[in-house]
Amino acid sequence: MSGSSVLVVGLLALSGFLIGGVVSFWSRNRVAAVILGVLAALALGGAVLRLLPA
């Protein structure tokens, strides 16, 4: 695996964990859930941009 592939897999895993945090925090603390959602979107966007050819 190249370094780029490892980065993409890591970003996808990070976004998955952050999305799980959004689901668990949504009913208790909406501000934390929104912050986690923004971070998940950034990680997912970074992974998608690494997958696209330059």
C-alpha positions as CSV (number, residue, x, y, z in Angstrom):
1,M,0.0,0.0,0.0
2,S,1.2,3.4,-0.8
3,G,1.2,6.3,1.6
4,S,-1.7,7.9,-0.2
5,S,-3.8,4.8,0.1
6,V,-3.0,4.6,3.8
7,L,-4.0,8.3,4.2
8,V,-7.3,7.7,2.4
9,V,-8.2,4.7,4.6
10,G,-7.2,6.6,7.7
11,L,-9.4,9.6,6.7
12,L,-12.3,7.3,5.9
13,A,-12.0,5.5,9.3
14,L,-11.7,8.9,11.1
15,S,-14.9,10.1,9.4
16,G,-16.7,6.9,10.4
17,F,-15.8,7.3,14.0
18,L,-16.8,11.0,13.9
19,I,-20.2,10.1,12.4
20,G,-20.7,7.5,15.1
21,G,-20.0,10.4,17.6
22,V,-22.6,12.5,15.9
23,V,-25.2,9.7,16.3
24,S,-24.4,9.2,20.0
25,F,-24.3,12.9,21.0
26,W,-27.3,14.1,19.0
27,S,-29.9,13.6,21.7
28,R,-27.7,14.9,24.6
29,N,-25.6,17.7,23.2
30,R,-26.4,19.1,19.8
31,V,-23.5,21.6,19.7
32,A,-21.0,18.8,20.1
33,A,-22.8,16.7,17.5
34,V,-22.7,19.6,15.0
35,I,-19.0,20.1,15.6
36,L,-18.3,16.4,15.1
37,G,-20.4,16.5,12.0
38,V,-18.3,19.3,10.5
39,L,-15.1,17.4,11.3
40,A,-16.5,14.2,9.8
41,A,-17.4,16.2,6.6
42,L,-13.9,17.6,6.4
43,A,-12.3,14.2,6.8
44,L,-14.6,12.6,4.3
45,G,-14.0,15.5,1.8
46,G,-10.3,15.1,2.3
47,A,-10.5,11.4,1.6
48,V,-12.6,11.9,-1.6
49,L,-10.2,14.6,-2.8
50,R,-7.2,12.2,-2.4
51,L,-9.1,9.6,-4.4
52,L,-9.7,11.9,-7.4
53,P,-7.0,12.1,-10.0
54,A,-5.0,15.3,-10.1
